């Protein structure tokens, strides 16, 4: 472990694949070599790039390759996502307390304090707490802000020359939305969560009305104080979209809840209750951030501990 930033906390970390310096067409993402670089963002407003192959014998810290300055954000960074469309020069999206969303390429970050983003939007009027690339070659990205809105941007055109148009906007769905995720099996569907007791899915083509609302993961109707990040869970790659699941923690639940994400024609909002719930070990508290790989789930719980779980699905 090491002190990566000057602020009190690190907002996000992302591994980057080993650069491919060969002249053939093989992809470094497909390489079996472990990631050699780490990207971090924090409330000091900076993004740092680390070389994990060069570690100090005295401190145990990897070598810092570069650190951005105030050209990227004027205040703390609360969210970061990486798009590997360009393997040698990935795109990095960040959301900040300065109310902006920025997209930067890795070569610009490598220039340190002089590096500038290729795109900036100040569409939001409060802190941006979540960002997510659509991926798969798309130039769409989603952002969620304390101003109550979730916005879909196209970073090819929006935010330039003072214009802050968006592809779509969802207003007042949540009390301070703090999470937005794209459905990997449906390119037009996003999932959102905030400081309340509901999770929503939306089709960005159909505007403000949810496809479905998910409830029961939070044991009370009171305002949530803790952040939880629901994720799509696809334990079998050949599953139909109707057999896709959603995993989430919940403020005060001390458990991991599972929902079945059902198909919808968009004509009427579906109300979906918990499909299954598993209690976390004693003294773990609540689950916040989650990550999946196949059937395995990593859950960050109170105190910073990480649990590795394998949820069971009964048919």
Secondary structure, DSSP 8 states (H G I E B T S, - for coil): -----SSS-EEEEEEE-----SSSS--GGG--S---EEEEEETTS-EEEEEEEEE-TTT--EEEEEE--TTT-SS-EEEEEEE-SSSSS-EEEEEETTS-EEEEEHHHHTTGGG---SEEE---SS-EEEEEE--TT--EEEEEETTSEEEEEETTTTTGGG----SEEEESSSSSEEEEEE-TT-TTEEEEEESSS-EEEEETTSTTS-SEEEESSSSSSS---S----EEE-SSTT--GGGEEEEE--TTT-EEEEEEE----SSS-EEEE-SEEEE--TT---EEEEEEETTEEEEEEGGG-EEEE------
